[in-house]
Amino acid sequence: MIAVKGYEGKTIGILGLGRSGRATAKAVLAGGGYVVCWDDSAPARAAAEAEGFVVADLTREAVWDGLACLVTSPGIPHLYPAPHPVIAMAYARGVPVDNDIGVFFQSWADEGWDAFETVPRVVCVTGSNGKSTTSALIHHILAEAGRPTQLAGNIGRGVLDIDPPRDGEVVVIELSSYQTELARALTPDVAVFTNLSPDHLDRHAGLGGYFAAKRRLFAEGGPDRAVIGVDEVEGLFLAGQLAMGPADDRVIRISSGQKLTGEGWTVFARKGFLAEYRKGRQVASIDLRAVRGLPGGHNHQNACAAYAAVRALGVGPKVIEAALHSYPGLPHRSQMVGEAGGVRFVNDSKATNVDAAAKALQAFDRIRWICGGLEKEGGLQGLMPFVGSVAKAYVIGREAEAFARKLTGVEAEVCTTMAQAVERATAEAEAGDVVLLAPACASFDQYNNFEERGDDFAAEVRKRLG
């Protein structure tokens, strides 16, 4: 646990008692502070009381007397479409509002580090797609290189729940836009921006607000090294803002699909090969085509991002190459869950938006595509240029019929349920086909989350493969 600093003898309000909220409460107490906790869910409040936390209704004015700060969970709106009533009360009273990420960075450094030979470091990863894979891959490479490392944030443990760092340790943190937008302190050593595509637009009042939330990690975080995906204009803009000139190697530009030229430090993947260039000269190359845990161009972008981040930490290319080949992949992200008769079954349930699904569709040659769910803002038009590899779509979800009608130029069968979709796709698949779950939609019409949807797909596949 990372004990919270700066609030000794003071009381902190905790809004939201999920994983991050409970971890924050424990960390505040460990640092000598006090907490008053609240959650809109009665079962969550009861569970917190059972753990010994003080629970009080933060919507009541009297509870606010003496509160030094309010720490809120990332899923609770703090600005758009409207602040949660408790957060609105904090704003009105002038009480600082933070989240566990800001509290973590405020409390991270420790006097005991003076005895360390190598100061611990933090790598933060943000962007629209590929954050989890990139974070897990950085963590995996560091572990394979023999570097002490922990994985936290949106993946792994809560940031305040990790162990105090060891000499030379690297903590890898995946950060969503919800987390980067609100954190009062952001001081990563290395920061990674994977890409940007429309997502969470209601929470950020549009694409500009969404990008601004991501940008805070770099503009306010001031990392020693910034790894920036430049396949979209936002990445080009961000890299241009951070670099002092074309040769400034504090910014490492990455791409999947285009060769990056110039005097600076670049890492890119083309035709299945990763290349690293510095000062206009190639210094390393890796064949990604045989890396089974990272199929497709989108995963090659993830490989470039992870490669650049660990190179910035001093890991050599040969060590990275070996680690890439041993990377097992993450559940629900281009995860192969079965193979029979020359047909592969791939679970990419994390492809919850159009951009992520488009990247999944480009990873394979002939696809039996299971798609559908709770459609996000912006529609499906961005998918249409990438459906050429789809032999047939099998549409699930409560609005499956309406979804299927939008798949112009694609043979689509309305299945509604995952069981029927897997059954029909399996029955019609031929050797060489990939039965791919890449929904392009949120899961909440039928499932609690994308993990539950992916688990259902895997279970249905296992039933039919025996």
Buried (B, 14 or more C-beta within 10 A) or exposed (E): BBBBBEBEEBBBBBBBBBEBBBBBBBBBBBBEBBBBBBBBEEEBBEBBEEEEBBBBEBBEEEBBEEBBBBBBBBEBBBBBEEBBEBBBBBBEEEBBBBBBBBBBBBBBEBEEBEEBEEEBBBBBBBBBBBBBBBBBBBBBBBBBBEBBBBBBBBBBBBBBBBEEBEEBBBBBBBBBBBBBBBBBBBBBBBBBBBBBBBBBBEBBEEBEBBBBBBBBBBEEBEBEBBBBBBBBEBBBBBBEEBBEEEEBBBBBBBBBEEEBEEBBBBBBBBEEEBBBBBEEEEEBEBEBEEBEBBBBBBBBBBBBBBBBBBBBBEBEBEBBBEBBBEBEBBBBBBBBBBEBEEBBBBBBBBBBBBBBBBBBBBBBEBBBBBBBBBBBEBEBEBBBEBBEBBBBBBBBBEBBEEBBEBBEEBEBBBBBBBBBBBBBBBEBBEEEBBBBBBBBBBBEBBBEBBBBBBBBBBEBBEEBBE
